[in-house]
Amino acid sequence: MCRGWCENVQMIDAARYPLLARIESPAELRALEQGQLRDVADELRAYLIESVASSGGHFGAGLGVVELTVALHWLFNTPEDRLVWDVGHQCYPHKILTGRRDRITTIKKKDGLAPFPSRGESVYDTFGVGHSSTSISAALGMAIANQRRGDARKVVSVIGDGAMTAGMAFEAMNHGGDIEPNLLVILNDNGMSISENVGALTKTLARLLASRTLNSWRERAKRAIPKQSFAGRFFKRWEEHAKGMFMPSTLFEELGFHYTGPIDGHDMESLVTALQTVKDLPGPQLLHVITTKGKGYAPAENAQIDYHAVGPFDPQAGVIQKGTGKQTYTQVFGDWLCDMAAADERLYGITPAMREGSGLVRFSKEFPDRYFDAGIAEQHAVTLGAGMACEGAKPVVAIYSTFLQRAYDQAIHDVALQNLDVLYAIDRGGVVGPDGATHAGSFDLTYLRCLPHMVVMAPADENECRSMLTTGFCHAGPAAVRYPRGTGPGVAIHAGLETLTIGKAELRRRGNGLALLSFGTMLAPAAELAAELDATLVNMRFVKPLDEDMILTLAREHEALVTLEDNVVAGGAGSGVAECLSAHGVEIPILHLGLPDAFLEHGSREEVLSMAGLDLPSMRHAIRVRFPQLAQCNAANG
C-alpha cells in the first residue's frame, strides 16, 4: 500500500551499500553467511546516519542496536517469530531491514513511515509502541496465546533506553517468571533513557558489568561440577549466597528468568553465539546486552543526550543548534520553575525521566537537592508528589500530556481525591505533530476536567503561561497548566510572579452576533476569525472552573457561540461550556471546534491541525456552514 509514500522513495545506492541493497526483507538477510553480518551492520549503520541526517528523527538509540537488530533478524524467522520492540525509537534499523529501507527518510512526515513500530504499517511490527516498558507484557501475552494453541513460534522482547526502570516491566516479569512461558527478554543496557538512567537498578546493572570476571568463573564452575554431586549441591547453595553479594543478576533469576550475560552488544560473533545459546532454551530467558547509544558516530557517542533525536544535519559537521529568537513554552516553564524555587523553598521539581524535554536542566543544576528524576515511572512520580504534599511541600510534576495518561489513576486516587497540593506542568498538550498519535496531547483537557478539586488552565501565550504556573502553584489544591510544544506568539514575559484570578476569563474583542470562546493556543487563529466576522472574542483561560458569568452573559448578548480548543471535542472545554448553559436552562446554537474522535497521524503541527479541521480556512468554513446567514452578515458589516 503506497499511502502517498511512492513519490518520497529514495533508492539506496547499491555501489555504496552492496549488501544492504540486496536486503528487501529479513529473508534475504538470512540467506547470507554469518561472516557477512559484520559487513551488513557496518552498511546499516552508515545508511542510518545518512538517512537520519537527511530527514531528521530519533538517532542515538537506533545506532546502538544495529548489531542486535541484524543478529535477531538473521537468527529468528521473523515475522513468524515475534519480535517486540520497547521504546520504539530503537526501531529505525528494524524498519530498514523489513522492507522499508527506501522510505526511511519519510519517517515522521505526513503520509510517511510512523516514528515508532506500527501494526498497521508492517507485519514485522508485531506491537505498536510509543510509550515505554510495554514489551515484556505484550510479548508475554503473545507467548501465552501461542503456547496454549500449540504454536512453537519464538517470542522476543527487546527492552532498552531506560524502560526497565518502569514498574510495568517488573509486573510482567513477576508474572512471566511464575507461569514460565517460552519467552526471551533482551535487556539492551546502554545506561541512558533520553538523559542518563537513574535509580538503584541502574547502579545494580553497573555493578554487574563490573563483575564480568566473577560471572564468567561462575558459569564455568556450573558446567564443570555435576549438579547432583555433593560438590554440586554445595556450590549451588554457595552460589545463592555469593551471587547475591556480587551478582545483581540474582534480581532477574529470583523473578524466574534464567539470566545470561552481560555480553558486548557490538561484538557480532559474541552476540550471535549468545542468541544461538538462548534461542531454544525453554522457559523465561533474559539476555543482558551492553551497548553504546550513538555507536559508530562519534558526535552521537560523545553527546548522547543531544543526539537522542535530531533534525536534518550535515553528517560531517554534526548537529548545529540554532535558536529561533523566541522562547518555547518549555523554556518559559524552566525559567519560571527556577524563579519560583528561589522565592519559595517548599517547591520540589519532579520529572519521570524527561529532564531535557520538560525543561528542568537548569533547575537540576541550581536546585539539585530539590530535583527528583523518578525514571520512566509516571505513576510513581505523581504519587511521590502526593506524598510530598502531605508533608507541606509544594511539588511540581513536569510531565508530557501523553505520559500523564499513564498515571491517571494516581492523578485521581492519590492527588485529586485527597485534594493534595500538586501542580502539573503539562508539556506537549494538544497537537504535537511528527511523533504521531502515541505522543499527541489530545485528551488532557477531557480527562482532567472531570476530576473534582482540579483547576485546569490553558495559556494563550508565553506570559500567560508564566502567570498560570504561579497561579497553580499558589492555589491550595491540585492544579494543571497545559501548554503546547514549541514557541508561542512572542508575547513579552514579565519577570514577576503574578497570579490570575481563578476562573476568570478575558474579553479580547467585542463584536456582534457571534461570540468565539477560545481555549489556549487557539486564541491566535480565533482573533483572525473574530476580526473577519466582527465577532466577540473571549480568551477563556480556565477550563475548570469555567467563567460561568462570562458564558451566560455571552449567551444573552449573542445569537450563537463557537468554542475553539486544541483537544478532542468529546468531553473537552467546549463540552464544559455546553454543560454550563444546560445547567442554567439556556438554549443557544453552539458550534464546537476541536480535535475529532480519531487518533491523528504524524506530520508537521500545521499539517495535523489541517487534517483535524483546526487550521484557519477549515474553521472559517465550518462557521460559515453552521451559521451561514450570521457569518455572512457579520463579514459584510466588518
C-alpha positions as CSV (number, residue, x, y, z in Angstrom):
1,M,0.0,0.0,0.0
2,C,1.6,3.3,-1.1
3,R,-0.3,5.8,1.0
4,G,1.5,8.7,-0.7
5,W,4.9,7.3,0.0
6,C,5.8,6.4,-3.5
7,E,7.0,9.9,-4.6
8,N,9.2,10.0,-1.5
9,V,11.1,6.8,-2.1
10,Q,14.8,7.3,-2.0
11,M,16.5,4.4,-3.7
12,I,19.6,3.0,-2.0
13,D,23.0,3.4,-3.7
14,A,24.0,-0.2,-4.4
15,A,27.6,0.8,-5.1
16,R,27.9,2.2,-1.6
17,Y,25.8,-0.4,0.1
18,P,26.2,-3.6,-1.8
19,L,24.8,-6.0,0.8
20,L,22.1,-3.8,2.3
21,A,20.8,-3.0,-1.2
22,R,20.1,-6.8,-1.6
23,I,18.0,-7.0,1.6
24,E,14.4,-6.3,0.8
25,S,13.2,-8.4,3.8
26,P,14.8,-10.5,6.5
27,A,14.6,-13.5,4.2
28,E,17.5,-12.0,2.1
29,L,19.4,-11.3,5.3
30,R,19.0,-14.9,6.4
31,A,20.4,-16.1,3.1
32,L,23.8,-14.5,4.0
33,E,26.6,-16.3,5.8
34,Q,27.3,-15.4,9.4
35,G,30.7,-14.0,8.4
36,Q,28.9,-11.3,6.3
37,L,26.8,-10.0,9.2
38,R,29.5,-7.6,10.4
39,D,29.6,-6.0,6.9
40,V,25.8,-5.8,6.9
41,A,25.9,-4.0,10.2
42,D,28.5,-1.6,9.0
43,E,26.5,-0.7,5.9
44,L,23.3,-0.4,8.0
45,R,24.9,2.0,10.4
46,A,26.3,4.1,7.6
47,Y,22.9,4.2,5.9
48,L,21.1,5.1,9.1
49,I,23.5,8.0,9.6
50,E,23.0,9.2,6.0
51,S,19.2,8.8,6.2
52,V,18.5,10.5,9.5
53,A,20.9,13.3,8.6
54,S,18.8,13.9,5.6
55,S,15.4,13.8,7.2
56,G,15.8,14.1,11.0
57,G,14.4,11.7,13.6
58,H,15.4,9.6,16.5
59,F,19.0,8.8,16.1
60,G,21.2,7.6,19.0
61,A,19.1,4.6,20.1
62,G,19.0,3.2,16.6
63,L,22.7,3.4,16.2
64,G,23.1,1.4,19.4
65,V,21.1,-1.6,18.3
66,V,22.4,-2.1,14.8
67,E,24.3,-5.3,15.5
68,L,21.5,-6.6,17.7
69,T,18.9,-5.9,15.0
70,V,20.9,-7.7,12.4
71,A,21.5,-10.7,14.6
72,L,17.9,-11.0,15.6
73,H,16.5,-11.0,12.1
74,W,19.2,-13.4,10.9
75,L,18.6,-15.9,13.7
76,F,14.9,-15.7,14.1
77,N,12.3,-16.4,11.5
78,T,10.6,-13.0,11.5
79,P,7.7,-12.2,11.2
80,E,6.6,-15.7,12.1
81,D,8.8,-15.4,15.2
82,R,7.5,-12.3,17.1
83,L,9.9,-9.5,17.7
84,V,8.6,-6.8,20.1
85,W,10.5,-3.6,20.4
86,D,10.3,-1.4,23.6
87,V,11.0,2.3,23.5
88,G,10.1,2.4,19.8
89,H,12.7,4.9,18.8
90,Q,15.1,1.9,18.7
91,C,13.3,0.6,15.6
92,Y,14.9,2.5,12.7
93,P,17.3,-0.3,11.8
94,H,14.5,-2.8,12.2
95,K,12.4,-0.8,9.7
96,I,15.3,-0.6,7.2
97,L,15.7,-4.4,7.3
98,T,12.0,-5.2,7.0
99,G,11.0,-3.7,3.6
100,R,11.0,0.0,4.5
101,R,14.6,0.8,3.6
102,D,13.9,3.2,0.7
103,R,11.2,5.0,2.6
104,I,13.1,5.6,5.8
105,T,13.6,9.3,5.0
106,T,9.8,9.8,5.1
107,I,9.7,8.9,8.8
108,K,7.6,11.3,10.9
109,K,6.4,13.1,7.8
110,K,2.8,13.3,6.6
111,D,1.9,10.0,4.8
112,G,5.4,8.7,5.6
113,L,6.6,6.0,7.9
114,A,5.5,6.1,11.5
115,P,8.1,7.2,14.0
116,F,7.6,4.0,16.1
117,P,6.6,0.4,15.4
118,S,3.0,0.3,14.0
119,R,1.0,-2.8,13.4
120,G,-0.8,-1.1,10.5
121,E,2.4,-0.3,8.7
122,S,4.1,-3.7,8.6
123,V,3.6,-7.4,9.6
124,Y,7.1,-7.1,11.2
125,D,5.8,-4.6,13.7
126,T,4.1,-7.0,15.9
127,F,3.1,-4.5,18.6
128,G,2.5,-0.8,18.4
129,V,5.0,1.2,20.6
130,G,5.1,4.8,21.7
131,H,5.3,4.6,25.5
132,S,8.0,2.6,27.1
133,S,8.1,-0.6,29.2
134,T,5.3,-2.4,27.4
135,S,7.2,-5.0,25.5
136,I,7.5,-7.7,28.2
137,S,3.8,-7.6,28.9
138,A,2.9,-7.7,25.2
139,A,5.5,-10.5,24.5
140,L,4.3,-12.5,27.5
141,G,0.7,-12.3,26.2
142,M,1.8,-13.4,22.7
143,A,3.8,-16.3,24.2
144,I,0.9,-17.5,26.3
145,A,-1.5,-17.3,23.4
146,N,0.8,-19.2,21.0
147,Q,1.7,-21.9,23.5
148,R,-1.9,-22.5,24.5
149,R,-2.7,-23.4,20.9
150,G,0.5,-25.4,20.4
151,D,2.2,-22.8,18.2
152,A,6.0,-23.2,18.6
153,R,7.0,-19.7,17.2
154,K,9.5,-17.8,19.3
155,V,8.7,-14.5,21.0
156,V,11.4,-11.9,21.8
157,S,11.1,-8.7,23.7
158,V,13.8,-6.0,23.3
159,I,13.7,-3.6,26.2
160,G,16.1,-0.7,26.5
161,D,16.8,3.1,26.8
162,G,15.7,3.2,30.5
163,A,12.5,1.2,30.0
164,M,13.5,-1.3,32.6
165,T,13.1,1.4,35.3
166,A,9.3,1.3,34.9
167,G,7.2,-0.8,37.2
168,M,5.2,-2.3,34.3
169,A,8.3,-4.2,33.2
170,F,8.7,-5.8,36.6
171,E,5.0,-6.6,36.8
172,A,5.3,-8.5,33.6
173,M,8.5,-10.3,34.7
174,N,6.9,-11.2,38.1
175,H,4.0,-12.8,36.1
176,G,6.2,-14.5,33.5
177,G,8.6,-16.0,36.0
178,D,5.6,-17.6,37.8
179,I,4.0,-19.2,34.8
180,E,7.3,-19.9,32.9
181,P,6.4,-19.3,29.3
182,N,9.0,-19.8,26.5
183,L,10.0,-16.1,26.2
184,L,13.2,-14.3,25.6
185,V,13.7,-10.8,27.0
186,I,16.8,-8.9,25.8
187,L,17.8,-6.1,28.1
188,N,19.6,-3.5,25.9
189,D,21.6,-1.8,28.6
190,N,23.1,1.5,27.4
191,G,22.9,3.4,30.6
192,M,20.6,6.0,29.0
193,S,17.0,7.0,28.5
194,I,17.0,10.4,27.0
195,S,19.3,11.6,29.7
196,E,21.3,9.3,32.0
197,N,19.4,6.5,33.6
198,V,18.8,7.0,37.3
199,G,17.9,4.8,40.3
200,A,19.0,1.7,42.2
201,L,18.5,-0.6,39.2
202,T,21.0,1.4,37.1
203,K,23.6,1.1,39.9
204,T,22.9,-2.6,40.2
205,L,23.4,-3.2,36.4
206,A,26.6,-1.2,36.6
207,R,27.9,-3.5,39.4
208,L,27.0,-6.4,37.2
209,L,29.0,-5.0,34.3
210,A,32.0,-4.5,36.6
211,S,31.8,-8.2,37.8
212,R,32.2,-9.9,34.4
213,T,35.2,-12.0,35.6
214,L,33.2,-13.5,38.5
215,N,30.3,-14.1,36.2
216,S,32.5,-16.0,33.8
217,W,34.0,-18.1,36.6
218,R,30.6,-18.9,37.9
219,E,29.3,-20.2,34.6
220,R,32.5,-22.3,34.0
221,A,32.1,-23.8,37.5
222,K,28.5,-24.7,37.0
223,R,29.4,-26.6,33.8
224,A,32.3,-28.4,35.4
225,I,30.7,-29.6,38.6
226,P,28.0,-32.3,38.4
227,K,24.7,-30.9,39.7
228,Q,23.8,-34.0,41.8
229,S,27.2,-34.4,43.5
230,F,27.9,-33.2,47.0
231,A,30.2,-30.5,45.5
232,G,27.4,-29.5,43.1
233,R,24.9,-29.1,45.8
234,F,27.4,-27.2,48.0
235,F,28.2,-24.9,45.0
236,K,24.5,-24.3,44.4
237,R,23.9,-23.1,48.0
238,W,27.2,-21.1,48.0
239,E,26.1,-19.5,44.7
240,E,22.8,-18.4,46.0
241,H,24.5,-16.5,48.8
242,A,27.6,-15.3,46.9
243,K,25.9,-14.0,43.8
244,G,23.5,-12.1,45.9
245,M,26.5,-10.1,47.2
246,F,28.4,-9.8,43.9
247,M,26.0,-10.6,41.1
248,P,22.9,-8.4,40.6
249,S,21.7,-11.0,38.1
250,T,20.1,-12.5,41.2
251,L,17.3,-9.9,40.7
252,F,16.2,-11.4,37.4
253,E,16.7,-15.0,38.5
254,E,14.6,-14.5,41.6
255,L,11.9,-13.3,39.3
256,G,12.1,-16.6,37.5
257,F,14.2,-15.6,34.4
258,H,17.3,-17.5,33.6
259,Y,20.0,-14.8,33.2
260,T,22.7,-14.8,30.6
261,G,25.3,-12.0,30.3
262,P,26.4,-9.4,30.2
263,I,27.7,-9.5,26.7
264,D,29.1,-6.9,24.3
265,G,26.2,-5.9,22.0
266,H,28.5,-4.6,19.3
267,D,30.6,-7.8,19.0
268,M,28.7,-9.6,16.3
269,E,30.3,-13.0,16.9
270,S,29.6,-12.9,20.6
271,L,26.1,-11.6,20.1
272,V,25.2,-14.3,17.6
273,T,26.7,-17.0,19.8
274,A,24.7,-15.8,22.9
275,L,21.5,-15.6,20.9
276,Q,22.0,-19.1,19.5
277,T,22.5,-20.4,23.0
278,V,19.3,-18.9,24.5
279,K,17.2,-19.2,21.3
280,D,15.8,-22.6,22.0
281,L,16.1,-22.8,25.8
282,P,12.7,-23.4,27.5
283,G,11.1,-21.1,30.0
284,P,11.7,-17.4,30.6
285,Q,15.2,-16.2,29.5
286,L,16.9,-12.8,29.9
287,L,19.9,-11.9,27.8
288,H,21.8,-8.8,29.1
289,V,23.4,-6.9,26.2
290,I,25.7,-3.9,26.8
291,T,25.5,-1.3,24.0
292,T,26.5,2.3,23.5
293,K,23.9,4.8,22.5
294,G,25.1,6.6,19.3
295,K,27.6,3.8,18.5
296,G,29.6,4.4,15.4
297,Y,29.0,8.1,15.0
298,A,31.5,9.9,17.3
299,P,29.5,13.1,17.9
300,A,26.5,11.0,19.0
301,E,28.6,8.8,21.3
302,N,30.1,11.9,22.9
303,A,26.8,13.8,23.2
304,Q,24.2,11.1,23.7
305,I,21.6,13.5,25.0
306,D,21.9,15.9,22.2
307,Y,21.7,13.1,19.6
308,H,18.7,11.3,21.0
309,A,16.5,12.9,18.4
310,V,17.7,15.4,15.8
311,G,16.6,17.5,12.9
312,P,18.3,17.3,9.5
313,F,22.0,17.9,9.8
314,D,25.4,17.6,8.0
315,P,27.0,14.3,9.0
316,Q,30.4,15.8,8.6
317,A,29.7,18.8,10.8
318,G,27.2,17.2,13.2
319,V,24.2,18.9,14.7
320,I,24.4,22.6,15.0
321,Q,22.0,24.1,17.5
322,K,20.0,27.1,16.1
323,G,18.0,29.5,18.1
324,T,14.5,30.6,17.0
325,G,14.6,34.0,18.6
326,K,11.5,33.2,20.7
327,Q,11.2,31.2,23.9
328,T,9.5,27.9,23.8
329,Y,6.8,27.2,26.3
330,T,9.2,24.6,27.8
331,Q,11.8,27.3,28.3
332,V,9.1,29.5,29.9
333,F,8.4,26.8,32.4
334,G,12.0,26.1,33.1
335,D,12.7,29.7,33.9
336,W,9.6,30.0,36.0
337,L,10.5,26.9,38.0
338,C,13.9,28.3,39.0
339,D,12.4,31.7,39.8
340,M,9.6,30.2,41.9
341,A,12.0,27.9,43.7
342,A,14.2,30.8,44.6
343,A,11.1,32.5,46.0
344,D,9.6,29.5,47.9
345,E,11.8,26.8,49.4
346,R,8.8,24.4,49.6
347,L,9.0,23.9,45.8
348,Y,10.2,20.5,44.6
349,G,10.6,19.6,41.0
350,I,9.7,16.1,39.8
351,T,10.1,14.5,36.3
352,P,9.6,11.0,35.0
353,A,12.9,10.8,33.0
354,M,12.2,13.9,31.0
355,R,14.7,16.4,32.3
356,E,15.6,17.8,28.9
357,G,12.3,17.5,27.3
358,S,10.4,19.2,30.1
359,G,12.9,22.0,30.7
360,L,14.4,21.0,34.1
361,V,18.1,21.1,33.2
362,R,18.8,24.5,34.8
363,F,16.6,23.6,37.8
364,S,18.5,20.3,38.3
365,K,21.8,22.3,38.5
366,E,20.7,25.2,40.6
367,F,18.5,23.2,43.0
368,P,19.9,19.7,43.0
369,D,18.5,18.8,46.4
370,R,15.0,19.7,45.3
371,Y,15.1,18.0,41.9
372,F,13.8,14.4,41.5
373,D,14.1,12.3,38.4
374,A,11.8,9.3,39.1
375,G,12.9,7.4,36.0
376,I,10.4,6.1,33.4
377,A,7.8,5.7,36.2
378,E,5.0,8.2,35.7
379,Q,2.7,6.6,38.4
380,H,5.4,6.8,41.0
381,A,6.3,10.4,40.0
382,V,2.7,11.5,40.6
383,T,2.3,9.7,43.9
384,L,5.7,10.8,45.0
385,G,4.4,14.4,44.6
386,A,1.3,13.5,46.6
387,G,3.4,12.2,49.4
388,M,5.5,15.4,49.5
389,A,2.3,17.4,49.5
390,C,1.1,15.5,52.6
391,E,4.1,16.9,54.5
392,G,3.7,20.5,53.4
393,A,5.9,20.6,50.3
394,K,4.8,22.2,47.1
395,P,5.7,19.6,44.4
396,V,5.6,20.5,40.7
397,V,5.3,17.4,38.4
398,A,6.7,18.3,35.0
399,I,5.3,15.8,32.5
400,Y,4.2,15.4,28.9
401,S,0.4,15.2,28.3
402,T,0.7,11.7,26.8
403,F,2.7,10.4,29.7
404,L,0.3,11.8,32.4
405,Q,-2.2,9.4,30.8
406,R,-0.1,6.6,32.3
407,A,-0.6,8.0,35.8
408,Y,-4.3,8.7,35.6
409,D,-5.3,6.5,38.5
410,Q,-2.7,8.3,40.7
411,A,-4.0,11.7,39.5
412,I,-7.5,10.7,40.6
413,H,-7.0,8.5,43.6
414,D,-3.8,9.8,45.2
415,V,-4.0,13.5,44.3
416,A,-7.5,14.7,43.4
417,L,-9.4,12.5,45.8
418,Q,-7.3,13.8,48.7
419,N,-7.3,17.3,47.4
420,L,-3.5,17.5,47.6
421,D,-1.4,20.4,46.7
422,V,0.3,19.2,43.5
423,L,0.9,21.3,40.4
424,Y,1.1,19.5,37.0
425,A,3.2,21.4,34.4
426,I,1.9,19.6,31.3
427,D,4.1,19.9,28.2
428,R,3.2,18.8,24.7
429,G,-0.5,19.5,25.2
430,G,-2.7,19.3,22.1
431,V,-1.4,18.6,18.6
432,V,2.3,17.6,18.8
433,G,2.9,16.6,15.2
434,P,5.8,14.5,14.0
435,D,5.7,12.0,16.8
436,G,2.2,10.9,15.9
437,A,-0.8,9.5,17.7
438,T,1.2,7.9,20.6
439,H,2.6,11.3,21.7
440,A,-0.3,13.6,20.9
441,G,-1.7,15.5,23.9
442,S,-5.2,15.3,22.5
443,F,-7.1,14.2,25.6
444,D,-5.8,16.0,28.7
445,L,-8.5,18.7,29.0
446,T,-11.1,16.0,28.9
447,Y,-9.5,13.6,31.4
448,L,-8.6,16.4,33.8
449,R,-11.8,18.5,33.6
450,C,-13.9,15.7,35.1
451,L,-11.8,15.5,38.3
452,P,-13.2,17.1,41.4
453,H,-10.9,19.8,43.1
454,M,-8.8,20.1,39.9
455,V,-8.0,23.6,38.5
456,V,-7.2,23.3,34.8
457,M,-5.6,26.2,32.8
458,A,-4.6,26.6,29.2
459,P,-2.4,29.6,28.3
460,A,-2.8,31.6,25.1
461,D,0.7,33.0,25.2
462,E,4.1,32.8,27.0
463,N,3.4,35.4,29.6
464,E,0.0,33.9,30.4
465,C,1.8,30.5,30.8
466,R,4.1,32.0,33.4
467,S,1.2,33.6,35.3
468,M,-0.8,30.4,35.2
469,L,2.1,28.4,36.6
470,T,2.3,30.9,39.5
471,T,-1.5,30.7,40.0
472,G,-1.5,27.0,40.1
473,F,1.5,26.9,42.5
474,C,-0.2,29.4,44.9
475,H,-3.5,27.5,44.7
476,A,-4.1,25.2,47.7
477,G,-5.0,22.0,45.9
478,P,-4.4,20.2,42.6
479,A,-3.9,22.3,39.5
480,A,-2.7,21.8,36.0
481,V,-1.2,24.1,33.4
482,R,-1.4,22.6,29.9
483,Y,0.8,24.2,27.2
484,P,1.9,23.1,23.7
485,R,5.2,22.1,22.2
486,G,7.3,24.8,20.5
487,T,7.1,28.6,20.6
488,G,4.2,30.9,21.3
489,P,3.2,34.1,19.6
490,G,6.2,36.0,21.0
491,V,4.5,37.9,23.8
492,A,6.9,39.7,26.2
493,I,7.3,37.8,29.5
494,H,7.0,39.7,32.8
495,A,9.8,39.0,35.3
496,G,7.5,38.9,38.3
497,L,5.5,36.0,39.7
498,E,2.0,37.3,39.0
499,T,-1.2,35.4,39.6
500,L,-4.5,35.4,37.8
501,T,-8.0,35.3,39.3
502,I,-9.0,31.7,39.2
503,G,-12.0,31.1,36.9
504,K,-11.9,34.5,35.3
505,A,-11.9,34.8,31.5
506,E,-10.6,37.8,29.5
507,L,-12.7,39.7,26.9
508,R,-10.4,40.4,24.0
509,R,-12.8,41.8,21.4
510,R,-16.5,42.9,21.5
511,G,-18.5,42.2,18.3
512,N,-21.9,41.3,17.2
513,G,-23.9,38.1,16.5
514,L,-21.2,35.5,17.1
515,A,-19.1,35.0,20.2
516,L,-15.9,33.0,19.9
517,L,-14.7,31.3,23.2
518,S,-11.1,30.3,22.8
519,F,-9.1,28.0,25.0
520,G,-5.3,28.0,25.0
521,T,-3.4,28.2,21.7
522,M,-6.5,28.6,19.6
523,L,-6.6,32.3,20.5
524,A,-4.4,33.5,17.7
525,P,-6.5,32.0,14.8
526,A,-9.6,32.9,16.8
527,A,-8.5,36.5,16.8
528,E,-8.3,36.5,13.0
529,L,-11.7,34.9,12.7
530,A,-13.2,37.4,15.1
531,A,-11.9,40.3,13.1
532,E,-13.2,38.8,9.8
533,L,-16.6,38.1,11.2
534,D,-16.9,41.1,13.6
535,A,-17.4,38.5,16.3
536,T,-16.8,38.9,20.0
537,L,-13.6,37.1,21.2
538,V,-13.0,35.8,24.7
539,N,-9.8,34.2,26.0
540,M,-11.3,31.7,28.4
541,R,-8.0,30.8,30.2
542,F,-9.6,28.4,32.6
543,V,-11.1,25.1,31.5
544,K,-12.0,24.4,35.1
545,P,-13.5,26.3,36.8
546,L,-15.2,28.0,33.8
547,D,-16.1,31.6,34.0
548,E,-19.8,30.9,34.1
549,D,-20.8,34.6,34.4
550,M,-19.0,35.3,31.2
551,I,-20.6,32.4,29.4
552,L,-24.1,33.3,30.4
553,T,-23.5,37.0,29.5
554,L,-22.2,36.0,26.1
555,A,-25.3,33.7,25.6
556,R,-27.7,36.6,26.4
557,E,-25.9,39.1,24.2
558,H,-25.2,36.9,21.1
559,E,-27.1,34.8,18.6
560,A,-24.6,31.9,18.6
561,L,-21.5,30.7,20.3
562,V,-18.4,28.9,18.9
563,T,-15.9,27.1,21.2
564,L,-12.3,26.5,20.0
565,E,-9.8,24.1,21.6
566,D,-6.7,22.1,20.8
567,N,-8.3,19.0,22.4
568,V,-10.8,16.4,21.5
569,V,-14.3,17.8,21.4
570,A,-15.6,14.8,23.3
571,G,-15.7,15.9,26.9
572,G,-13.4,18.8,26.3
573,A,-13.6,22.5,27.2
574,G,-16.5,23.1,24.8
575,S,-18.4,20.3,26.4
576,G,-18.0,22.2,29.7
577,V,-19.5,25.3,28.1
578,A,-22.5,23.3,26.9
579,E,-22.9,21.8,30.3
580,C,-22.9,25.2,31.9
581,L,-25.6,26.5,29.5
582,S,-27.7,23.4,30.0
583,A,-27.5,23.6,33.8
584,H,-28.9,27.2,33.6
585,G,-31.6,26.3,31.1
586,V,-30.1,28.5,28.4
587,E,-30.7,27.4,24.8
588,I,-28.4,28.9,22.1
589,P,-26.9,27.5,18.9
590,I,-23.3,26.4,19.7
591,L,-20.5,25.0,17.5
592,H,-17.7,23.1,19.0
593,L,-14.4,23.3,17.1
594,G,-11.7,20.9,18.3
595,L,-10.0,17.6,17.6
596,P,-12.1,14.8,16.0
597,D,-12.9,11.5,17.6
598,A,-9.9,9.8,16.0
599,F,-6.2,9.2,16.5
600,L,-4.3,11.7,14.4
601,E,-1.5,10.6,12.2
602,H,2.0,12.1,12.2
603,G,3.0,15.2,10.2
604,S,4.0,18.8,11.0
605,R,1.9,20.6,13.5
606,E,0.4,22.7,10.8
607,E,-0.5,19.6,8.7
608,V,-2.1,17.8,11.6
609,L,-4.1,20.8,12.5
610,S,-5.3,21.0,8.9
611,M,-6.2,17.3,9.0
612,A,-8.2,17.9,12.1
613,G,-10.0,20.9,10.7
614,L,-8.4,23.3,13.0
615,D,-6.5,25.4,10.5
616,L,-7.9,28.9,9.8
617,P,-9.5,28.0,6.4
618,S,-11.2,24.9,7.8
619,M,-12.6,26.7,10.9
620,R,-13.8,29.6,8.8
621,H,-15.6,27.2,6.5
622,A,-17.1,25.3,9.5
623,I,-18.5,28.5,11.0
624,R,-20.0,29.7,7.7
625,V,-21.6,26.3,7.0
626,R,-23.1,26.2,10.5
627,F,-24.2,29.8,10.7
628,P,-24.3,31.0,7.0
629,Q,-26.6,34.0,7.4
630,L,-25.0,35.2,10.6
631,A,-21.4,34.8,9.4
632,Q,-22.1,36.5,6.0
633,C,-23.9,39.3,7.7
634,N,-21.0,39.9,10.2
635,A,-18.4,39.6,7.5
636,A,-20.3,42.2,5.4
637,N,-20.5,44.6,8.4
638,G,-16.8,44.1,9.0
